[in-house]
Amino acid sequence: MAEANNNLSFERFHIRPIDEINGFKVRPGLYEQNGATAIPSGVNFTVPTNGGTSVELLLFKSREDEPYAVIPFPETYRIGNVYSMIVFDLNIEDFEYAYRVDGPYDKEKGLIFDKNNILLDMYAKSVTGQSEWGKKRSSKSFYKARVVRNDFDWGSEPNPNMALEDLVIYEMHVRGFTKDASSGVKYPGTFAGVMEKIPYLKDLGINAVELMPVFEFDEIKDNRIYNGEVLVDYWGYNPISFFAPNTSYAARVEDNSSGMELKKLIKRLHDNGIECFLDVVFNHTAEGNEMGPSISFKGFDNNIYYMLTPRGEYYNFSGCGNTLNCNHPVVRYMILECLRYWVTDYHVDGFRFDLASILGRNEDGSPMSNAPLLQNLAYDQILADVKLIAEAWDAGGLYQVGTFPSWNRWAEWNGKYRDDMRDFLKGDIGLMSVAARRIFGSKDIYNPEHRGDNASVNFLNCHDGFTLWDMYCYSHKHNEANGWNNTDGTDDNRSWNCGWEGETDNENINKLRLRLCKNAMTTLLLSRGAPMFLAGDEFLNTQFGNNNTYCQDSPISWLEWDQLEKNREHFRFTRYLIKFRNEHPVIRKHMGGCSLGFPDSWALGPDHTNVLRVIFAGRNADNTADDIVCVAINVHWERQDCYLPELPHYLCWQIETDSSLEIYKAGFPDTRDKKVRTNGNMINMEARSTMVFTVVRI
């Protein structure tokens, strides 16, 4: 009876076959529904191509490489530049699909159509062929897609939707986070493995994870063997499909339920008050330059999707062979539709845009002052609550930290915070005033009138560069394992090995390194702007001096969870700082005037001392009392006197943290009656240490 009712419904809405092609019943499709979509009567296939003159749909049996059916789109099934066709009586579990597109060939004009190329749907929601990391199902060079069943139940709970300044962001590589056996998870290297670690993340106190690329990529495309080790595209910054999750990050083969495990992870994160951001790569694709394969975009409209020189060659502002033509209206629409998809279907809370300056380049590569794509994303209604974070530079030399077009909407990875604070924290001379500006939110580069108060994402370490521990173990990169004679990776590390290059048993050097790591965490987590740190930095994970682990699917990149117990003190210290940041909103934002008349944020120094003292003053969250926090940073190699502002007789300064102490080994004594209060307004600080004070009643 249900089937009969469905047929009646299709008759009513005229969704019934009108043609037959190669044994398949078909009709013109839903032209505004890009990609392949299951409908009750079959499957709708819609594909745009501006320059293509004909399109064929290829159907394959699961895991087979020869099509069992080829269905050409009739010319009458084309409206404008869009081909669309409903194929009836298809079960989505029975097939995989791809396309062939014919058209003109004129390389200098960027037209490289080839009717023999088998092309992946640009809007594919699931890519087949690599469900197991490092292994291909077939030796064939083309990709196919599956139709995805979208039936995940998100329930009625809203996304966390926290303000950017209230976030502590944790940058994570899905595979590397749990791949090492020391992680102790049941499904290492997967979305499910990350799920198993959510209690750990909640205990640490972070409330946002930023996943390094999870779009489908081919980790073994450029495999190399060096010293007997297989080197792969581990990071994943070479996307094959913008709409499909990386199938090898799922613990089980999902096929037509592709993305289910990622959705479960995001929902579980939300249930624990943790937002989920995706690191997205819209600056280039895995198709490379003139020597690269024709996977998808090249075959549909090469001269539209890529920036091309007047001779039809590829501009390379990405450093990866090609550059996506982001501000062409067709590409702009595709990117916008993609981000909307990840927000509506996956409930993603934010995006970090890799080499985002490319998104603001014109078709000839020149920078645009008001790039249409960036403006579209800033004002899009679906993306209104989503965080947009730019890596505000690219490989073509465009550096826009502080000047990235924003419309009071875009935030940035603050590369100037990283560089200035690394220099300051290792003791470079004359940087007190610069460091204070960075700690106070870098308003010198992010004018609040034009950028709001949430433009700066502060970081000292990320996937690209040294880990926190390595920053104080190595003065030079050690990328020999990458196979390029240590020529890859940046030489601008602003690091210091504390007198010995690499690991050492010297107790004094190791104590100094631990203290410097605490200083860095203190400064980062108690600065205005959203702090972000690299997964593992909370327990001093090492990459052995490698600052460019893009090809290392090995213990060099994997988190070594045994370090958590070894460096439990640093973990507890970090956890306490996150808790302290959450308890003192005055660190994160303006909280009104305090009763003592102190400014909202101000710095003291040098004032007969080499200690930088930054003070945040305002009211507490309930507006029932003053909230005053002082962060004192002594980067000098000798002890220094730290002078604090004088207080009324009924108030005093209370010590909240001291990086020179090792009391965190047993857990920081964070009960108020155990904390030390100062006798006066001067305290002598250890060399290269930080202290944090609050004002309390006597």
PyMOL commands that set and color helices and strands:
alter all, ss='L'
color gray80, all
select helices_A, chain A and resi 2-12+75-77+92-94+107-109+164-166+174-178+181-183+191-196+198-204+247-249+255-257+260-271+297-305+329-346+356-360+372-379+415-425+432-439+448-451+468-471+480-482+507-525+537-539+562-566+568-583+585-588+663-666+672-674
alter helices_A, ss='H'
color red, helices_A
select strands_A, chain A and resi 19-21+24-28+35-39+42-48+54-60+69-72+78-79+82-88+96-102+105-106+111-112+127-128+144-145+169-172+208-211+215-217+224-226+229-231+239-245+275-280+350-353+387-390+410-413+456-459+530-534+601-604+611-619+626-634+640-643+651-658+682-685+689-697
alter strands_A, ss='S'
color yellow, strands_A
deselect
rebuild
show_as cartoon
